[in-house]
Amino acid sequence: MSEQKLVKPSGEEVKRPPRPKLIEVMGPGLITGASDDDPSGIATYSQAGAQFGYTIGWTMLFSYPLMCAIQLVSAQIGRVTGRGIAGNMRRHAPKWLLYAVVLLLLGANTINLGADLGAMAAALRLLVPLPTPIAIAAFAVCSVLLEVFVRYTRYVSVLKWLTLSLFAYVATVFVSGVPWKHAISGVLLPHLKFTGDYLTVIVAVLGTTISPYLFFWQAGEEVEKEREDDAAEPLKAAPSQAPSEMRRIRWDTYIGMAFSNLIALAVITTTAATLNAHGITNVTTSSQAAQALKPIAGPFAFAVFALGIIGTGLLAVPVLAGSAAYAMGEAFQWPVGLALKANRAKAFYGTIAVAFVVGALLNFTPIDPIKALFWSAVINGVVAVPVMAIMIVLACTKVVMGEFVLGPILRTFGWLATGVMALAAVGMFATIPF
C-alpha cells in the first residue's frame, strides 16, 4: 500500500497509509450508532413493532439521512476545532444557554442511564435468578471501572466488540417467521395513519434515533481520537490532514448510522412478526418484549433477545455517562477525556461515577421508571432542537470552522433534520396527557 505524507503545523512530516483498514475507520460513528440502540430504545422499537407491525418500518429509512447529517455535523465540529459541542458553545454561545443545555442533558442522561441499568438487570433475571439490586450494582460498578481505569484505546476496542452484541436482534428476525413481502413493503412504502397513537409512536421513534447525547459523544470522541494520535492536529490548524480524515468520518458515520437503523428495524420486524401478529400490542419495557417472545418465537429467540438487551446496555450506559461528562467538563473548563488518567481529570470522571450512582439509585425510589423515561424523552426533545440549530450555526461560521464550513448539501440536510425534530417536539407536547 502506498503512503501519503501528513504535515504537522511544526513542519514535521509524518507518513500514514491513505486507506486505513475498515476496523481502523470504524470508531466514534460506529460506537455512537450502536449506543443509540440502548435498552430504552429497544423498548421503543418493540412497542412500535408490537402496536403497528410492519407499517412503522419506513421510519428507519426516513430517519437515516437525517441521523447521518446531524452526526456528521457533530463529528466535523469536534475534528476541525479540537473541541466538543459544549467547548464550542462556551466560546460562541450565551453562557445561560450553555449551562441550561448541559444541565438538562445531565438530567436526561442520568434518568436514561438508570432506566437502562434497570432494563439490563431485568433481562438478566429472565436468564439467571440473580437479585435485581445485585445485578444493577454489578453492571454499574463494572461500567464505571472500565470507563475510568482502562486505557482509552483499549476501552474503545471493548466498545467496538460490544457492538457485535446487537447482531442478536438480526438473529431473532430469521427465527420469527417474517413475511418478507409485507416487511419490505413497510420499509419502502410509508403507511401513514393520522391518529394520535400512530403519531405518538413516530415521535417516540424519531426522539430515540436522534438524541442530544449522541451529538456530544461523537464530537468528544473525535477530539479524543485526534489527541491520542501524535501525528494529528485539529483540522483547522492542519488542513493538509483533512482529505483522509473527512473521508474516514463520512464512512464511519454512514456505516455507524446504517448499523443503528438496521438493528432498530430488526427489532421492529421481530416484534411485528411475533407480538403484533398474535395480538400483543402493548409493550412498555424491553424485558417485557423478550418475555412475550418466548411462547411465540421459542426459547432461542427469547434468550437471544434478552442477551441483546444486556449487550446493548453495556455499550450504551458508558456513552450516556461519558457524553454528560464531556459536556459538563467543557462547560466548566475542567480537564476532560477518557485518555486522561483519573488523577488528572477528577471532576470529569467524578461526573461519570455520580451519574452511575444516581442512575442506579433511581431504580430503588418510588419513581415509576416508565414515567421517568418518558420525562427523559421530553427533556431530550426540548434539548435536541436548540442544540442542533446551534451546531449548524457553528458549523457554518468561518470563525469557528475556518475553511471547513458546511457545504450546501450537509447544511440542507442538517436544517431538515432540525425541522423534523422541531415538529416531533411539538407533536410530543401535543400528545402529553396533562
Number of C-alpha atoms within 10 A of each C-alpha: 6 8 11 14 14 22 18 19 13 7 8 10 13 14 12 14 13 15 15 13 9 11 10 10 19 19 23 26 32 24 30 27 30 28 27 28 28 32 32 28 25 26 24 25 32 32 29 30 32 29 25 19 25 29 26 29 29 20 20 23 17 14 18 18 19 24 26 25 23 27 30 26 24 26 29 27 31 30 30 30 23 23 21 31 27 27 23 21 23 19 12 14 14 10 13 10 13 22 18 12 25 22 15 17 28 22 18 26 29 26 27 28 31 27 27 31 31 29 28 29 26 24 27 22 16 17 12 10 8 13 12 19 14 11 19 24 18 14 20 23 16 12 21 22 11 15 23 23 15 16 14 20 13 11 17 18 13 14 21 19 12 19 24 13 22 28 17 22 26 20 16 23 21 12 14 19 12 17 11 12 8 14 22 15 15 19 20 15 13 16 15 12 11 8 8 11 13 17 17 18 20 18 21 24 22 21 22 21 24 25 21 26 25 25 25 28 30 32 31 32 27 26 24 24 19 19 17 13 9 9 16 20 23 21 25 18 15 16 19 16 20 18 11 16 19 18 13 20 22 19 17 26 29 21 17 25 27 21 21 25 23 19 24 29 27 24 31 32 36 33 35 30 26 24 25 23 16 12 11 16 19 16 22 14 22 28 26 18 25 26 18 18 24 16 11 16 21 13 14 14 25 23 20 19 31 29 22 26 32 24 21 27 29 25 27 30 29 23 26 29 28 27 27 28 31 31 29 25 22 23 23 13 12 16 15 22 23 24 19 18 16 16 8 13 18 16 18 25 28 14 19 25 22 15 28 28 18 14 26 25 15 21 21 12 9 7 10 12 21 13 10 17 20 17 15 21 22 19 19 24 26 21 21 24 22 16 21 25 17 17 22 23 15 23 24 20 15 12 11 19 20 16 14 20 21 22 10 10 9 18 19 14 17 26 18 16 23 22 15 17 23 18 14 22 25 14 17 21 15 12 14 10 5 5
